[in-house]
Amino acid sequence: GGVISFSLAGAVQIGDSLEEKAILTIADASKYAARLFDDIILTAPVNFSGAYVEYMPLRSVNGNIELTPTWCFRTEGTDEHDDGEAYRINAFTGDVIK
């Protein structure tokens, strides 16, 4: 695991690392992902084809942009022209990232 590649462009100030904390397990993150569809009437089941952790730049409560680990859940596409969708969950809180 860990960061495979990382690049920055433009004026960026690199701050101190934040404290280490555990992310949600895949089992717990899957429960949050399933809740994405609680209020939707589905005409067909949604099948996740994969899940992985990726870092996304998200605005923190203090207004800074921080690289935040997220669980990305991919759905299966419907045909050869459809790659499916990606749904992201904050890997610390379980919040949906829109």
N, C-alpha and C positions, 0 to 999 in steps of 0.2 A: 504494500500500500504506500500511500504518501503521494506527494505532488509529483506528477510526471513531467509537466512542463509549465512554465510561467513566464509571461512577458508583460512589460509595462511600456506605455508610450505616453509622452506628454509630461506635464509638470505633476510629479507625484512626490508626496512626502511620506517616507517610510517611517512608521511609528514603531513603538515597542510592541513585542508580542503580547497577546492577551494570555490570561491564565489558561492552563490546559483543563479541558473538561470533556467528559465522555459524550459521544453522540448517541442518538437513538439506535437501537439494534434494527436489523432489517425486519424482524418480526413486528416490533413496535411501529416502525415507520410504515409498514404495510397496512396496519390498522388505520393510520391517519390517511393514507392514500385511498383506502376503500371508502372513507367518509366523504371523499370528494364528490361521490355520486349519490349521497343520501337523499338529496332534494331533487333528483332528476329522475323522470320516468324514462327508463331505457327500453328501447325496442329490441336490443340485442345485448348480450353480455359484453363487458369490457374485459379484455384479456391483456394483462401486462406481459410484455415479452422480455423485459429485463429491468434491472434496477442497479444503480451505481451511485457512488458519492462523487460530487463535483463541487468546486468552490465557486461561489458567485459573489460579485461585489454588491453588497446590500447596505442601505443606509441604517445606521444604528440609532438608538434613542437619543444619543447626544449629537446627531447630525453628521457624524463622520461616516465615510464609506469604508466598510470592513469586508474582507474576504471571509465569507461565511460558508461552512460546509452545508450542502443540501443533498437530500436523497432525490435522485431523478428517476422517475418511473416512466418507462416507455410502453406505449400500447402497440398492439399489432396493427398494421395497415390493412385496409380492406381489399386492396389489389396491388398490382405491380407499380401503380402510379401514386400510391398512398403509403408514405413511410410511417404512418401512425402519428401519435401525439406524445408530447413530453409533459409530465406533471412534476412539479418540484415542491418538496417539503423541507422546511428548515430542519436540519439534522439535530439541532439542540432543542427546539420548542415544539416541533410538529406542525407549526403554522404553514398554511398553504402560501406559496409564493406566486403572485400573479404578475 
